[in-house]
Amino acid sequence: MQASEATKSIRKPTNLSLDSALLKEAKVLGINVSRSAEAGIAEAVKLHKQESWLKDNAKALASSNAYIEANGLPLAKHRQF
């Protein structure tokens, strides 16, 4: 989820347990803790989806890589670099 999508979505109040010293420092620095937490969670979700996709597609990726190692890139003779 991108930041623009996050700002348009419906917000739900949530309770979180955070390190009190870190929370205090964030408030002193004027950091919006809710938005920062949301950004961190969005990044964690993104990474989890990426890892899941790689795991789900590992066999196809390995097969494609093995083909290229054995046969080279298709249409490689037409590459201009």
C-alpha positions in Angstrom: 0.0 0.0 0.0 1.4 3.3 -1.0 1.2 6.4 1.2 -1.5 8.0 -1.0 -3.6 4.9 -0.6 -3.1 4.8 3.1 -4.3 8.4 3.5 -7.5 7.6 1.6 -8.3 4.5 3.5 -10.6 4.3 6.5 -8.6 4.5 9.8 -9.3 2.2 12.7 -8.2 3.1 16.2 -5.8 0.5 17.5 -3.9 -0.1 20.7 -0.1 -0.7 20.4 2.5 -1.4 23.0 5.6 0.7 22.2 8.9 1.4 23.9 8.2 4.3 26.2 11.5 6.0 25.7 11.2 5.7 21.9 7.6 7.1 22.1 8.7 10.0 24.2 11.6 10.9 21.8 9.3 10.7 18.8 6.9 13.1 20.4 9.7 15.5 21.3 10.8 15.4 17.6 7.2 16.0 16.4 6.9 12.6 14.7 3.4 11.5 13.9 3.6 8.1 15.7 0.4 6.7 14.1 1.6 7.5 10.5 5.0 6.2 11.3 3.7 3.0 12.7 1.4 2.6 9.7 4.3 3.2 7.3 6.3 0.5 9.1 3.5 -2.0 9.0 2.9 -1.2 5.3 6.6 -1.9 4.7 6.4 -5.2 6.7 3.4 -6.3 4.7 5.1 -5.5 1.4 8.2 -7.5 2.4 6.1 -10.4 3.6 4.2 -10.4 0.2 7.5 -10.3 -1.7 8.9 -13.2 0.3 5.7 -15.2 -0.1 5.7 -14.5 -3.9 9.3 -15.6 -4.2 8.6 -18.8 -2.2 5.5 -19.6 -4.3 7.3 -19.0 -7.6 10.7 -20.5 -6.7 10.3 -23.5 -8.9 9.4 -21.5 -11.9 12.2 -19.0 -11.3 14.7 -21.9 -11.0 13.4 -23.5 -14.2 13.7 -20.2 -16.1 17.2 -19.6 -14.7 18.3 -23.2 -15.7 16.9 -22.7 -19.2 18.9 -19.5 -19.6 22.1 -21.1 -18.3 21.7 -24.0 -20.7 20.5 -22.1 -23.7 21.4 -18.4 -23.2 18.9 -15.5 -23.4 16.3 -15.8 -26.1 16.9 -13.3 -28.9 20.3 -12.4 -27.4 21.7 -12.0 -30.9 19.5 -9.0 -31.4 20.6 -7.1 -28.3 22.4 -3.8 -29.0 24.3 -3.6 -25.7 
